[in-house]
């Protein structure tokens, strides 16, 4: 194999280079389809359950049930992905979800309570599927292709959320069951793309290395929080999740109070759409417009900017300004997450990637839930602008402390070199300088994210 070393001072990898990888194209398209289908289902199922029960609580439960597997067993479920070939895990998970969602799609087959149970069982496939997808990334893309690929993936996820909700509401207003049948097709197409577009790789954990499932899960926590550079990334990512989600979580009440009930839906939509729009723009501008070395240096700046942008909420600005501040936060998170994500997956030893993703995925879900819950409780007692402004001010102080302890590029390089020694699928040269590392031959590709 020939190493494709990119000098740290050269420009970023291009979208053309990333999409030239055939496996990346397959997994990227698969992820876009399943994300779109997931969000479409959330919108359709909440409407379907509400129509059947006329209960807001049941409808909300149908929306929230997909988060439960992460909260109650994310790390344990993602450990399973380490035991089997990643391609097989992803295909099986897609087929299982296709079959279960098809049961919900058949009119009159299941009562509302049974629908919630089926949705929960279906959602159990999300953690191992996403963990396998993430763990493929460093075996398919490397160096700055990895970072640019992650930026594309996360931006596409935001776009899929917007498009999925829109399509779900539109189709569900005609027939919720039709929307669910569309979702079964997305899972079928996703399974086909992975099966025929990704080459087989043996499982990262051989039978000789297996122990007890709980012990293997605990090893995932130890590798994340026991490795200094991985721990630093985890703290930075978890801290950022405490603030970026707040405007979206409080959007309905904030919009209602801002407009005194007039045009509240428009204001709510404006605030909720601002974060993904900012993230998409940030992913495109930062991913393609800033060279790799500078992008890595700017991670401290974007980490501080993400909560700092919301501090002006203290002044009780109108909804369009709130949306602008939220978009800036989304832009900053787009400058932070793909770089941190790329460093994280490259510094992970072979055989721990899926488990570490479980730790990170669960942590981000928990942090977002805690942030929305706490700010919601505070906003019941104090005004929303005061709550968001002071919460973000405290976040700025937290991020300042966090970035002061951010590792140097040399420490990241050393961790990446050590991780690559454990990867039998990596035959490229070891990096000699800080910044993005060597890239694999063009016959390899992939996808993954936190």
Residue pairs with C-beta under 8 A, 6 or more apart in sequence:
1 427
1 428
1 440
1 441
2 441
3 428
3 429
3 438
3 439
4 143
4 428
4 438
4 439
4 440
4 441
5 143
5 429
5 431
5 437
5 438
5 439
6 13
6 143
6 144
6 292
6 436
6 438
6 439
7 433
7 435
8 292
8 293
8 433
8 434
8 435
8 436
9 291
9 293
9 435
10 291
10 292
11 291
12 144
12 147
12 148
12 287
12 288
12 289
12 290
12 291
12 292
12 295
13 143
13 144
13 145
13 147
13 148
13 292
13 436
13 439
14 148
14 288
15 148
15 152
15 288
17 145
17 148
18 24
18 141
18 145
18 148
18 149
18 152
18 445
19 25
19 28
20 442
20 445
21 140
21 141
21 145
21 442
21 443
21 444
21 445
21 446
22 197
22 443
22 445
23 136
23 140
23 197
23 198
23 199
23 444
23 445
23 446
24 140
24 141
24 149
24 445
24 446
24 447
25 197
25 445
26 193
26 194
26 196
26 197
26 198
26 445
27 133
27 136
27 140
27 193
27 194
27 197
27 198
27 445
27 446
27 447
28 149
28 152
28 153
28 156
28 447
29 193
30 90
30 94
30 133
30 189
30 190
30 193
30 194
30 197
30 447
31 133
31 153
31 156
31 157
31 190
31 447
32 156
32 160
33 186
33 187
33 189
33 190
33 193
34 94
34 129
34 186
34 187
34 190
35 156
35 157
35 160
35 161
35 164
36 160
36 163
36 164
36 167
36 186
37 164
37 182
37 183
37 186
37 187
37 190
38 66
38 126
38 164
38 183
39 160
39 161
39 163
39 164
39 165
39 168
40 164
40 165
40 167
40 168
40 171
40 179
40 182
40 183
40 186
41 101
41 168
41 179
41 180
41 183
42 62
42 63
42 66
42 164
42 165
42 168
43 164
43 165
43 167
43 168
43 169
43 172
43 179
44 168
44 171
44 172
44 176
44 179
44 180
44 183
45 62
45 63
45 104
45 115
45 119
45 176
45 180
46 59
46 60
46 62
46 63
47 59
47 169
47 172
47 173
47 176
48 62
48 104
48 115
48 172
48 176
48 177
48 180
49 55
49 58
49 59
49 61
49 62
49 112
49 115
49 116
50 56
50 58
50 59
51 176
52 111
52 112
53 59
53 112
58 112
58 116
61 116
62 115
62 116
62 119
65 116
65 119
65 120
65 123
66 119
66 123
66 126
67 123
67 365
67 369
68 120
68 123
69 77
69 120
69 123
69 124
69 126
69 127
70 126
70 127
70 361
70 362
70 365
70 366
71 362
71 365
71 366
71 369
73 124
73 127
74 127
74 358
74 361
74 362
74 365
75 217
75 220
75 221
75 355
75 358
75 359
75 362
76 213
76 214
76 217
76 358
77 124
77 127
77 128
77 131
77 358
78 127
78 128
78 130
78 131
78 220
78 354
78 355
78 357
78 358
78 361
79 213
79 216
79 217
79 220
79 354
79 355
79 358
80 89
80 128
80 213
81 89
81 127
81 128
81 129
81 131
81 132
81 135
81 354
82 131
82 135
82 203
82 204
82 205
82 216
82 351
82 352
82 353
82 354
82 355
83 203
83 205
83 210
83 216
84 203
85 200
85 201
85 202
85 203
86 132
86 133
86 135
86 136
86 201
86 203
86 204
86 354
87 132
87 194
87 195
87 198
87 199
87 200
87 201
89 128
89 129
89 131
89 132
90 129
90 132
90 133
90 191
90 194
90 198
91 191
91 194
91 195
93 125
93 126
93 128
93 129
93 132
94 125
94 129
94 187
94 188
94 190
94 191
94 194
95 187
95 188
95 191
96 122
96 125
97 122
97 125
97 187
98 184
98 187
98 188
98 191
100 118
100 119
100 121
100 122
101 122
101 180
101 183
101 184
101 187
102 180
102 181
102 184
103 109
103 110
103 118
104 110
104 115
104 118
104 119
104 180
105 177
105 180
105 181
105 183
105 184
106 177
107 177
110 118
127 358
127 361
128 354
130 357
130 361
131 353
131 354
131 355
131 357
131 358
131 361
132 354
133 447
133 448
133 449
134 345
134 353
134 354
134 357
134 447
134 448
134 449
134 450
135 204
135 345
135 353
135 354
135 357
135 448
136 198
136 446
136 447
136 448
137 146
137 149
137 150
137 345
137 446
137 447
137 448
137 449
138 146
138 345
138 346
138 348
138 353
138 423
138 426
138 448
139 201
139 423
139 425
139 426
139 444
139 446
140 440
140 444
140 445
140 446
140 447
141 149
141 439
141 440
141 444
141 445
141 446
141 447
142 346
142 426
142 428
142 437
142 438
142 439
142 440
143 292
143 436
143 437
143 438
143 439
144 292
144 436
144 439
145 439
146 342
146 345
146 346
146 436
147 287
147 292
147 295
147 338
147 339
147 341
147 342
147 436
148 287
148 288
148 338
149 446
149 447
150 337
150 338
150 341
150 342
150 448
150 449
151 283
151 284
151 286
151 287
151 334
151 338
152 283
152 287
153 447
153 448
153 449
154 279
154 283
154 334
154 337
154 338
154 341
154 449
155 279
155 280
155 283
155 284
155 287
155 334
157 449
158 275
158 276
158 277
158 279
158 280
158 283
158 330
159 276
159 280
161 276
162 273
162 276
167 179
167 182
168 179
171 178
171 179
171 182
172 179
198 446
201 425
204 350
204 351
204 352
204 353
204 354
205 216
205 351
209 351
210 216
216 355
217 355
217 358
219 352
219 355
220 352
220 355
220 356
220 358
220 359
221 359
223 230
223 348
223 349
223 352
223 355
223 356
224 230
224 231
224 234
224 356
224 359
224 360
225 231
225 234
227 347
227 415
228 407
228 411
228 415
229 343
229 347
229 407
229 411
229 412
229 415
230 344
230 347
230 348
230 356
230 415
232 405
232 406
232 407
233 340
233 343
233 344
233 347
234 344
234 359
234 360
234 363
235 402
236 299
236 303
236 336
236 340
236 399
236 402
236 403
236 406
237 337
237 340
237 344
237 360
237 363
237 364
237 450
238 363
238 364
238 367
239 303
239 367
239 395
239 398
239 399
239 402
240 303
240 306
240 307
240 333
240 336
240 337
240 399
241 363
241 364
241 367
241 368
241 371
242 367
242 368
242 370
242 371
242 395
242 398
243 306
243 307
243 310
243 329
243 371
243 391
243 392
243 395
244 275
244 306
244 329
244 330
244 333
245 368
245 371
245 372
246 310
246 371
246 372
246 375
246 388
246 391
246 392
247 254
247 271
247 274
247 275
247 310
247 322
247 325
247 326
247 329
247 388
248 271
248 272
248 275
248 326
249 368
249 371
249 372
249 375
249 376
250 372
250 375
250 376
250 379
250 384
250 387
250 388
251 268
251 271
251 272
252 264
252 268
253 379
253 384
254 267
254 268
254 271
254 319
254 322
254 384
254 388
255 264
255 265
255 266
255 267
255 268
255 270
255 271
255 319
256 264
256 268
257 384
258 264
258 267
258 318
258 319
258 322
259 267
259 319
267 319
270 319
270 320
270 323
271 319
271 322
271 323
271 326
273 323
274 322
274 323
274 324
274 326
274 327
274 330
275 326
275 327
275 329
275 330
275 333
276 330
277 327
277 330
278 326
278 327
278 328
278 329
278 330
278 331
278 333
278 334
279 330
279 331
279 333
279 334
280 334
281 327
281 330
281 331
281 334
282 330
282 331
282 332
282 333
282 334
282 335
283 334
283 338
285 331
286 295
286 298
286 334
286 335
286 338
287 338
290 298
292 435
292 436
293 434
293 435
293 436
295 335
295 339
296 339
296 343
296 409
296 434
296 435
298 335
299 335
299 336
299 339
299 340
299 403
299 406
300 403
300 406
301 335
302 332
302 333
302 335
302 336
303 332
303 336
303 399
303 402
303 403
304 396
304 399
304 400
304 403
305 328
305 329
305 332
305 335
306 329
306 332
306 333
306 336
306 395
306 399
307 329
307 392
307 393
307 395
307 396
307 398
307 399
308 392
308 395
308 396
308 399
309 325
309 328
309 329
309 332
309 392
310 325
310 326
310 329
310 388
310 389
310 391
310 392
310 395
311 389
311 392
311 393
311 396
312 321
312 325
312 389
313 322
313 325
313 384
313 385
313 388
313 389
313 392
314 385
314 386
314 388
314 389
314 390
314 393
315 385
315 389
316 383
316 385
317 325
317 385
337 450
341 449
341 450
343 412
343 416
344 356
344 360
344 450
345 353
345 448
346 416
346 419
346 420
346 437
347 412
347 415
347 416
347 419
348 356
348 419
349 418
349 419
349 422
349 423
350 419
350 422
350 423
350 424
350 425
350 426
351 422
357 448
357 450
360 450
361 450
364 450
375 387
375 388
375 391
378 387
378 391
379 387
409 434
409 435
410 434
412 434
413 431
413 433
413 434
416 431
416 437
417 430
417 431
420 426
420 428
420 430
426 440
428 437
428 438
428 439
428 440
429 438
431 437
431 438
